[in-house]
Amino acid sequence: MNKECEIVQDLLFGYNDGTLRKSSKELVEGHLRKCNECKQILEEIQKESSKLDETMQIDGLKKVNRRLKIKTIVIYVSLILLALIILFNAWIFVDYYSSMNLIDENKIVVYLNKDISEEQIQNIEETLNSKYSNIKINYVSPEEAFSRMVDKLGQNMPETYKNAKNPLSKTLEITVFDNNIEEIIQNVQKMQGVKNVVKLYAPNPYEWFIIKNFM
């Protein structure tokens, strides 16, 4: 192998990649026209280069396919989570609106002192009915209130409540239709024999879910 072959063979990789300068490229092409040995070496380089390109393409396709699989899994998991969230929220709202039928937003509960007389209770009712035309008043005895609690709690009723003396108070349930509920609350609180006044309200769906299941 002469000196020119050594120089050309050193340049064959650059020639195959197309990175040679014009003068070097012309030197290699001129030598290849008269040297079969260097031409054969170039053909081997081209074959190996083609195999390498195919391998790189396959590896690239594998990487792309792997990324697509990961993205597909992420999309499926996200869709499943989204479906679960939608179903969970639907269940919360259905339970909320079915339960809220039991709660009147315009109702107040008046807790009365234990020693209040029937006459005082009647006086409160008459005073409110004379002052407010569109209200409904319902007296609830401690026994009725306890019975309601038993019906509501069922098997979840604590044993201490089952065996203990009825701790509940006499109450008046006042449903307010077309009147100022805050004004009524202020007036009732000032009446003799009244211990406390509570305004019933409808909590938001998520608050109701927590109250019903964890409190």
C-alpha positions, -999 to +999 in steps of 0.1 A: +000+000+000+015+033-012+015+066+006-015+079-014-036+049-004-028+056+033-039+092+029-071+083+010-081+055+034-078+080+063-102+103+044-127+076+034-149+080+066-151+118+060-158+112+023-187+088+032-201+112+057-198+141+032-177+162+056-146+166+034-135+199+019-137+202-019-100+196-025-099+165-003-130+151-019-115+156-054-084+138-042-103+108-029-125+105-060-095+107-083-077+080-064-108+057-063-111+057-100-077+040-103-075+020-070-098-010-065-085-017-031-095+017-017-128+014-036-135-019-019-127-004+015-152+025+008-179-001-001-173-019+033-175+015+051-208+022+033-222-012+042-213-007+079-227+028+078-260+016+063-262-011+090-255+015+117-282+038+102-307+009+103-298+001+139-302+037+149-336+040+131-348+008+149-336+021+182-353+054+175-385+037+166-383+016+198-379+048+218-408+065+201-429+034+206-419+033+243-429+069+247-462+064+230-470+034+253-461+056+284-483+084+271-511+060+264-509+045+299-509+081+314-539+090+293-558+059+304-550+064+340-560+101+338-593+091+321-600+065+348-592+090+376-614+116+359-643+091+356-639+082+393-639+119+403-670+125+382-688+095+397-677+105+432-690+140+428-722+128+412-728+105+442-721+134+466-746+157+448-773+131+444-771+122+481-769+159+490-801+169+471-820+139+483-810+146+519-816+184+517-852+177+511-853+169+548-839+203+558-859+235+556-836+265+551-863+288+566-866+269+599-854+279+633-853+257+664-860+273+698-846+254+728-866+261+759-856+260+796-864+227+813-886+244+839-907+264+814-944+260+819-970+252+793-985+286+798-952+303+789-949+281+758-984+290+748-976+327+754-945+324+731-966+308+704-994+334+706-970+363+707-952+351+675-985+342+657-999+377+665-968+395+652-959+373+622-988+361+600-970+336+578-951+313+601-957+277+614-949+267+649-945+231+660-939+221+697-915+191+701-914+174+735-882+159+748-898+124+743-906+131+706-871+146+701-855+115+716-877+092+694-865+112+663-829+107+674-834+070+678-850+067+644-822+087+628-792+069+644-807+034+645-780+009+653-755+037+656-772+049+687-746+050+716-754+027+745-750+055+769-779+074+753-801+042+752-798+037+789-794+072+802-821+097+812-835+117+783-811+147+780-831+165+753-849+198+758-883+210+749-882+228+716-903+249+692-897+244+655-906+276+636-909+275+599-907+310+584-923+316+550-924+353+540-910+370+571-876+383+581-861+352+598-833+372+615-858+396+631-878+366+644-846+351+659-838+384+677-873+387+691-875+350+702-841+352+720-855+380+743-886+360+754-889+345+788-881+307+790-860+306+759-826+291+763-812+292+728-822+298+692-806+279+663-812+286+626-812+255+604-792+259+572-783+237+542-746+231+541-728+228+507-725+193+492-689+186+504-696+200+539-727+177+541-706+147+529-681+153+558-709+159+584-728+128+574-698+104+571-672+116+595-689+136+623 
